[in-house]
Every structure is written in C-alpha cells, then in structure tokens.
C-alpha cells in the first residue's frame, strides 16, 4: 500500500508527488499517457524562474526524472474508479487495483473543442490540437490556427517555420497572449491574422438596444423581437463574452457598465441563447 497516489502526471501532479516524497511518504503517480501534461506540447518555455529557456518536453522529462530520483513510482495506467474503506482508498486502474492511504487528484485539463460539425471525426485527418505533434504532416501546406492565447500564437509561429502559409483566426480584435508573441506573429510574412470571427460593428447596435431596455426596466421576454433575435444569432456566431461586451461598449459608445449591469446583461443573453439552442 502506498501512502499517497497522485492521479495525473502533469506539472501539478508531479510537484505534489515531489513534496510528498520529500516528506518521507511512499508515492505513486498514475498517468494514462505521458508525464508532463499539456506543457509537453509547448515548443519553448521561457517564463519559468531560474530556467532561461527549454522545450516543454525537456521540462517534463527533467521534472519526471527529479521525482523518480526521490523514489516516486510512475504508473502508466488509467484510473477508472475510486472508493474508500476503513483501510484507506482503492484506486481502480485498467491493469488492476492499487491501494493507498490518501489520494491527490491532479487530473489537469482537456483540449478545448470548437464544437464544429465533423470536428471529432476529422481529428487525425487534418484537425489537430497539437502543432508540435502534427505540424510536420503539413510541411509546405496552408494551415489555419484558431485561438488568441499563448498556445495559438506559439503554434502559429511554430507552423510558420515549415508551412507555406498560416492563417490565425481569433474571435476578438485583441489577443490575450503575451505582447511579445503577438509582435512576433504580426512580423511574420507568412502569417495572416483573421479577426472576422469577431465583428464589433455588427453587434454594437444590438447591444446598445438591449442595454437601453434593461436600464428602462423593459421586458426581455419577447422572442419575436427582431433586434434581440439578431443579438442571439450574433452571440452564437461570435462567441460573445462579458469582456467583449464591456470593452466594445466602452470603446464605441463611451458607456461605462457597472458589474451589476454586466451580470444582468450577460445573464439574459446566455439564457435566451441556451433556450433557443435547446
């Protein structure tokens, strides 16, 4: 029986195992794939203290070697169940049951899907969630990256080194990734930034109209209202979020929305969109 079983072999899980092992506990890490988690897919890690630069894969390998040197056992197995009894915990894995006194859940995150028709069926046939893993398959070809964070920017830069042309589609007019990465993307001649997924001018009128109705305490229950229906359609097409609404209403109209107005506004948008989709 282990003192602790950590479920998940990403940086969080390995760090938990490291601290537990240093405290003199017997520790196992259950990981269904490879240790390192999503950082493995990062071509370059430059923001970790005291480490100037290294690839995500190298970072994961060094962290794995560090915990193994402390006696942590890596169980390359998938956890399928968990139960507790008087003696501790039973961790069900595909290869059998493991016993421990305590469990740490560090299961990480999954890839974010766009929700497009046929997306899942096309994974491995042109749709990928890892530029580092699959980029070589598209050498010399035109590719598209969807997103606006660090991962999307890094993937666009990585693919631009081997692909003929990269189109980066973002739903907002500003990126949420690091400014340094944004500048690098903007300078690359074979990267085109497409912000058509987010068109502020098309929904500002609808947002102003809805806001006016809210401030005048008018009902929002009229599903036949043309402008409101347009707003609902716009929400689905551009994936509006509260920050989108707040930023653009302030920039385009000068209106300063308080937190209560923002919450009320987004609540109604999301409620009606969910109702219509259901």
N, C-alpha and C positions, 0 to 999 in steps of 0.2 A: 504493500500500500504506500502510495506517495503521500507526502504531507500536502502538496498542492499540485493540482493540474490546471494549467493555463490553456484555455480554449482560444486558439488564434495565435498565429506566429508572425504577426506584423510587428512594427516597432513598439507598439504599446504592450503587446503580449510578451515580447522578448525582454522588454525593460522590466515588466513585472516579475518575470522569471529571474532576471539578474538580481533584483533586490531580494527576492525570496531566497535564492541560493546563497547570497552573501549573509543572510540571516541564519544560515545553517539548516535550511529546510531541504528536504528531497523534493525535487521539482521535475515535472514533465510538461512539455508544450505539445498540444495536439494541433496539428496543422494539416489541412486536407490537400494543400497544393505545395507551394514552395514558401519558405520563410521570407519575410521581408514585406509582405503586403503590397499595396499599390505603389510604394516608393521604388520598388524594383523597376517599374516602367518609366521612371524619371531618368532622362539621359544625363542630367547633371544636377548635383545637389551643391549649392553654393551658399546656403544660408544657415548651415549648421555650425554652431560656435566651435572654434578652435580647429575646424576642418576646412581648409581653403576651398577645395572642390574635389568631388569624386562622383562617380556614377551612382545611381540608386541601387543598382545590382551589387556594386562593390560595398556600399554602405550596409546592405542587408547581409552580405557574406561576412563582413567584419563583425557585425552585431551577433550573428549566429555563432561564429567561432568564439566570441567572447563568452557567451552564456554556456556553450558546450565545455569550454575550459574550466568553468566553475562547477561542472558536474550535472548540468541540466540535460535531460534526455529529450530529444525531439521525436515525437511520434507522428510520422507522416500517415495520418489516418483521419477520417471524417467522423466528427461527433454527431450522433443521430438522436441521442436522448440523454436525459439527466434525471436522477432520482436520489432521494435522501432516505437514510435509515438511521438506526441508533448508532451505527459504527462510523458514519460519515456519508460519503457520496459515491454513487455508482455512475460512472460515465460510460454510456454505451457508444461504442465505435463500430465501424464496419467490420473490423477484424476481431472484435470481441469486447469484453467489458474491462474497464480499468477502475481501480478503487483509489480514493483519496480522502483526506480529512477536510479539505477546503477546495473550492473551485473559483478561479478567476475567469470571467468572461471578457474576452477582448477580441470579439468576432469581426471588428472592422466594418468596412463599407463595401457596397457593391457598385458596379458601373451604373451610371445614370443613363437610362434609355430615352430616346426622343419620343417613343410611342408611335412610330410611323407604321403604316401597313406594310407587312413583309419584312420588317426590320430584323426580327429574330430569325426568320428563315434564311436571311442573306448574310448572317454572321459567318465569316469564313469564306464568303463568296463576293467580297467587295465591301462589306461592312465590318469594321474593326473598332475595338476600343483601346487598342494599344499600338501607337505608331512605331515604337521601338521594336515591338514583337513582329509586326507585319509590314513595316514600311518597305522592306527590301522587295516585297512582292510587286510594288508599284513603281519601281525604278523607271524613270523616263516617261512616266504617265502623268495625267492630270488627276489631282485628288482634291477632296473637299474635307475641311475640318470644321466641326460645329462646336461653338463654345466661346467663352470670353474670359476664362480664368487662366491661371498659370499653366495648367495642363494643356489647354487648347493652344496657347501661344507657344509653349515649348514644342508641342507636336508639329505645329506649322513650321517652325524654324528647323526642326529635325528633318521633316519630309522635304523641305525646300532644298536640302543638300543633295537629294537623289532624284526627286521627282521633277518633271518638266515644269509644272505649274501647280501652285497650291491656292485654293480659294478658302478663305477663312470667313465663315458665316457667324454673325453674332446678332442676338436679338435686341441689343441695346446700342446706343450710339457711343457709349464709353465702355472700355474694358475694365474688368475688376482685377485683372492680373497686375503684376509688378510693372511700373512705368518703364523700367529698363527693358523688359521683354517686349512691351508694346513698341518702343522705339526701334528695337531690332527688327520686329516684324514689318513695320512701316518702311524701313530702309531696303528691305529685300525686294529686288526687282521681279522675282517670280512668285511673289505672294500678293494676292488681291484680297482686300478686305471688303466684304459684302455685308452691309448693315440693313438690307431690305427686309430682314426678318423683324425689324422694329421700326415702324414709321410713325414718329411722334405727331406729325401734322394731321394724319388721318384720324387720330382718336382724341385730340385735344378738344375739338368741338363737343364730342360726346361727353368727355369728362367734365367740361365746364357746365354742360346742361344738367348732368346728373348731380354735380355738386350744388348747383343752384336749387334744384328740387329738394335736396337734403337740407340745405340751410333754410328753406322756406317750409320745412316740415311737410312737404308734399308726399303723397304715397308713391311707393315704387312697385306696387303690385300689378301694374298694367303691362302685361306681357305683349300686348299688341302695339305698344309704343315703338314707333319706327326708330327713333334715335337710340332708345335703350337696347333694342334688338341689335342695332348696328354695333353698339358698345359690346354686347355679349359676343358677337362674332369677332370683333376686334380683339377681345380678350383671348379667345381661343387661338387666333391666328398669330398673335404677337407675344403670348405668354406674359401678359402684364403682371407686374408685382407692385407692391406698395411703394418701393423705392422708385420705380419707373414713374408712377403717378405723381408722387411728391416732387421729384426732380423736375419733370417737364411742366407741371402746372406752375411751379415757381419760376422756371426759366421763361416760359412762353406767356404767362399771364400775370406774373407778379403776385399771385395769391400765395399766402403762407398758411399751409394747412396745419392745424393742431393735431395732436396724437389721437384725440377722440374722433375728430372728423375723418382722419385717415382710416382708423379702425372701422368706423361705420361705413365709409365708402367701400373699402375692400370687402367687408363682410357681405354687402349686398351684391357686389359684382360676382364674388365667388359662389354665393348661394344660388343666384339665378343661373349661372353657367352650369353648376353642378346639377341643378334641377333639370335644365334643358337636355344635358347630356344623358341623364338617367332616363 
